[in-house]
Amino acid sequence: MFVNKHKFLSAKYFSAMWLAVLLSVSAVASAKMPMVSLPDFSVLAQQNSPVVVNISTTKHVSTVPQQFQGLPDEMLRRFFGIPEGQQPGTQERQVTSLGSGFIISSDGYILTNNHVVDGADDVVVKLSDRKELKAKIIGQDKRTDVAVLKVDATGLPVAKIGSSKDLKVGQWVLAIGEPFGLDYTVTHGIVSAIGRALPDDTYVPFIQTDVPINPGNSGGPLFNMKGEVVGINSQIYSNSGGSMGLSFSIPIDIAMSVAEQLKEKGHVTRGFLGVSVQDVSGDLAKSFGLTIPKGALVAEAVKGTPAEKAGIQAGDIILAFNGQPIDKSADLPPIVGATPIGKKVKVKILRAGDIKYVTVVLKPLDKFGGNAGGDNAVHIAALGVRVEMVDPKVLHKLNLPFGVRLVHVDNDGPADKAGLMKGDILVTVNFHSVESVNALEKITKDVPKDRAVPVRVVRGNRSIFLPVQFGK
């Protein structure tokens, strides 16, 4: 067989030459581009673990036996021999839960989530040296999900508090907590979004991360690479109950502001404006003469509130509040809530294509029952809610003949304790039809106050009964 030796050698030569060129180019590129590697979190974890605590709670819950739940008095009396107005024998059970927290002062003040300790009869804090101490709940704030505890101790290691305002998307962050009861577990990830608004959490612009957070991590700290606490791990988005890469933390600036008020007064006072707002979409921005979508569009300025008295109207777009720009509607509530009561605040608005400024004086949020609702909203003190009539079209769509909507649920009121939520449509109370707001007022005057009664609500597309102990 004949072989062209020169052609073979030529091909081999050129192959070697191109290989040498590629290696040379690769070497030059490597020299110019710095090596990128993952950070080492070991020192960060070792230095900050002592400031993290494990929290275990115990609560005693009394429940009506399942066979008696939701039954009317007449049936209890006739078939079970239980005298009218008396509750059937209750069963008491003990419920325990786990969470995390971190030390903010050497004399024993600890920060955690409100939902970790809410309703607890006993709270025990375990330190990094395995010492267990009973804790006292100093204050709780349901709106931000922040709680302050106190243990009897001195000389404790203290967490270094940073600022969540300095966070940027893409930065590394670290969490230390007790997921599923596995104490001092360290997980890491990056900041995936900031200023994230979640339903019914209008006072917290959450930090979103992909840090694996699971049940038991709640209340634990979120650290930056300097070892500073920048957030409190609070919520996860999950279909399974475990981490799915969407975790939400309360910014530490908000949490510490709340903590100071809880330490001083035991409660939090917030400013109240009195507007319902919505985001400005691209189409709305054009119709209002804005070059880019921004601001909070006022859908309603509630009568008798600071906003209405200042002259703010439906259709105004709030562009800045107290000197702080409002890019989206979710920016407004936390800024308003943090503004001092009684202070004259300048508000920049866009009205009919013109920039205007109005001056508003905020009132305490609690004075308005937490949320003024609409003009027709009525506060039902015995239930601890504000309610309004429901559009007949909405009732028809839900196949309901009647009902009233809850526009606000008072913190720690009878409805709140029973699990009723803003947006629920109240249909019956103790099997009496709630055909109007006036009907509900009359029913609550006669409803038994010495025991829980069944209340039917429609939530979404689901009808549920909840036992409610009405206030006197």
C-alpha positions, 0 to 999 in steps of 0.5 A: 500500500502506498503512503504519501509520507510527506503529506502525513508528516505535514498534517502531523506538523500542522496539528502540533503547531495548532495545539501549541498555539491553543495552549499558548492562548489558553495560558495567556487568557489564564494569566489575565483572568483571575481564578474564581473560587467559592468562599470559605465559610468555616471561620465565619460559621465558627465565629458567629455560632455562639450568638445563635440560640435554639428556642423551644416552646410549649403551649397547652391547647384545649380542644372540643372532642372531634365528635362534638365539633361544629354541632349546634346547642339543640343537637348537643342537648337532645342527643348527648344530654349536654345542658344548653349553654354548656361546652362538652368536655374538652381535651387538653394537649401539649404542643411543642415547637422549635425555632432559632434566634440570636443574642442582641445584648450581653445581658440576655435580650434575644431577637426571633420571629413572633410566630416562633413564640406566639401563644407559648406558655413556656419558652426555653432558650438553649445557648451554644454551651448547651446551657438551657434558660427560661425566657420571658417574652418582652414584646411581640409584633405580628405585623413584622413577625418580630419578637424580643425575648429576655433570659436571666444572664450576663456576659453573653456573646452578642451578634454584630448588627449590620445594615440590610440597606447595603445588600446587593443582589448576588452577594453571598449570605449565610444562615445558622439555625435549627432546621428540623431540630438539627441544631447549629446547622449552617447553610449558604446562598446568595441574595436573589432579590431585595424589597420583595413584597409578600401578600399580607406582609405590607410592612416588610420589604423582604430579602429573598435568598436561595439559602436553604431554610427549613422549619426550625430555621425561623428566627435565626440570623442571616449573615453577610460575609463580614459576619454581620446580621443583615436579616432574620430568616422568616418564611419559605415558599414551598409545596413540600414544607422543605426548602425549594430555593425561595427563602425570605428574611426580615431586613435587620434595619426594620427588625432592630427598629421594632425591637427597640420599641418592644424593649421600651414600650412592649408594643410598636406604634406606627404611622397611618396614612389612609390610602389604598394603593396599586402598582403603576403598570406600563400602560397606566404610566403612559396614560398618566404621562409618566415616561417609566412606570413608578410610584404608588397609584392611589385607588382610594383615600379613606374618608377621615384619614390623614391622607384625605385631610391632606388633600390626597385623592384617588388617581394621584400617584405618590412619587415620594414620601418624606423625601424617600422615592416610591418606585412601587406601591409596596415601598409605601407602607413600610416607609409610612409605618416607620415615620414618626406620629404627628410629624409634618411630612411632605408628599410628592404626587403626580396629579393630572400630569402636574407635580404637586406637593401636599403636607400630611400629618400621620396618626397612630395606626391603632387609632384606626383599628389597624386599617380603616378599610373602605368608607362603608367598613364597620368595626365589630368589636365583639369579633375584632374585625372590620367588615364591609358588604360584598359586591353581588357579582362576587357573591354570585360567582362564589355561589353565595346568597349573602356574606360580608367581607373581612377587610381587617382582623384586629391583632390578638382579637377573637377572630385573629385567635380563631384563625380568621383572615383578611379577605375571608367572606363571613357567611354564618355565625352560630348557624345564623345567616350574615346577610348584611353588616347590620345583621352581623352586628345584631347577631354578635350582641346575642351570641354566647360569650362563655364558649366558642361558636361555629363560624362559617367563612369562605376563603378562596373557593373553600368553605370552612368552619372555625370555632370563635370565642366572642369577646364581651 
